[in-house]
Amino acid sequence: MSNIKALRQKAFLSQNGRCHYCGCPMWEHDPTSFAKQHGISLKTTRRLQSTAEHLIARQDGGSDTAGNVVAACLHCNAHRHLGRQASAPSAERYRARVQMLVSRGRWPTARFA
């Protein structure tokens, strides 16, 4: 098992299987069971897959260490970096924005948080 995969799994467990940013439940191994459990389509399930998220991106000098890797749903991870040539917003700033949008029901994963 790769170091980054082990770090993701450790973060997933310590976060009780919830996304660092939006707080939604995530899955690691069985999307079909997850979809059935939550009454959602496999397409929707895809965005809730657990991913390893670097709080400080490797391109910005971040490392593959437990203190720098959290578990984030695919949707939140992808949207933090979407369309950015330069640095993504800080993890703290992005988390605050996502949580504000979740509280207003304006984030796609809000119904799961």
C-alpha positions in Angstrom: 0.0 0.0 0.0 1.4 3.4 -0.9 2.1 6.0 1.8 -0.6 8.4 0.5 -3.2 5.7 0.4 -2.3 4.7 4.0 -2.5 8.4 5.1 -5.9 8.8 3.4 -7.3 5.7 5.1 -6.0 6.9 8.5 -7.6 10.3 7.9 -10.9 8.7 6.7 -11.1 6.7 10.0 -10.1 9.6 12.2 -12.7 11.8 10.5 -15.4 9.1 11.0 -15.7 8.7 7.2 -16.8 12.4 6.7 -15.3 14.9 4.3 -12.9 17.4 5.9 -14.6 20.3 4.0 -18.3 19.7 3.7 -18.9 17.0 6.4 -20.7 14.6 4.1 -20.2 10.8 4.5 -17.8 9.3 2.0 -17.0 5.8 0.8 -13.8 4.0 0.1 -14.4 0.5 -1.3 -18.0 -0.2 -2.2 -19.9 2.5 -4.2 -22.9 0.3 -4.8 -23.6 -0.4 -1.2 -23.0 3.2 -0.3 -25.5 4.3 -3.0 -28.1 1.9 -1.7 -27.6 2.9 1.9 -28.1 6.6 1.0 -30.7 6.1 -1.7 -28.6 7.9 -4.4 -27.5 7.1 -7.9 -24.0 5.7 -8.7 -23.3 8.9 -10.5 -24.0 11.0 -7.4 -22.0 8.4 -5.3 -18.9 9.0 -7.4 -18.5 12.6 -6.1 -18.6 11.2 -2.5 -15.6 9.0 -2.9 -12.9 9.5 -0.3 -9.7 11.1 -1.7 -6.4 12.2 -0.1 -6.3 16.0 0.1 -3.1 17.9 0.9 -3.9 20.9 3.1 -0.8 22.4 1.6 -0.4 21.1 -2.0 2.7 19.3 -3.0 3.3 21.9 -5.7 3.3 24.5 -2.9 5.8 22.6 -0.8 3.4 20.4 1.1 4.4 16.9 2.1 2.9 13.5 2.3 2.6 13.5 6.1 -0.3 12.8 8.5 -0.4 16.4 9.5 -0.9 17.6 5.9 -3.2 14.9 4.4 -6.9 14.8 5.2 -9.8 12.8 3.6 -12.1 14.9 1.4 -14.9 13.9 -0.9 -14.0 13.9 -4.6 -16.3 16.9 -5.2 -14.7 19.1 -2.6 -11.1 18.1 -3.5 -11.7 18.7 -7.2 -13.4 22.1 -6.7 -10.7 23.4 -4.4 -8.3 23.2 -7.4 -10.7 23.6 -10.3 -9.4 25.9 -13.0 -6.5 27.3 -11.0 -3.1 27.6 -12.5 -1.7 29.1 -9.4 -2.2 28.1 -5.8 -5.6 26.9 -4.6 -7.2 28.8 -1.7 -5.9 27.9 1.7 -7.6 24.8 3.2 -8.9 26.9 6.1 -10.4 29.5 3.8 -11.9 26.9 1.4 -13.4 24.9 4.4 -15.0 28.0 5.8 -16.5 28.8 2.4 -17.8 25.3 1.8 -19.3 25.1 5.3 -21.1 28.4 4.7 -22.5 27.1 1.4 -23.5 23.8 3.1 -25.3 25.7 5.8 -27.3 27.6 3.2 -28.0 24.4 1.2 -26.0 25.8 -1.8 -23.3 23.1 -2.0 -24.0 19.8 -3.9 -23.2 17.6 -1.0 -25.3 19.7 1.5 -28.0 17.1 1.9 -25.6 14.6 3.3 -23.8 16.9 5.8 
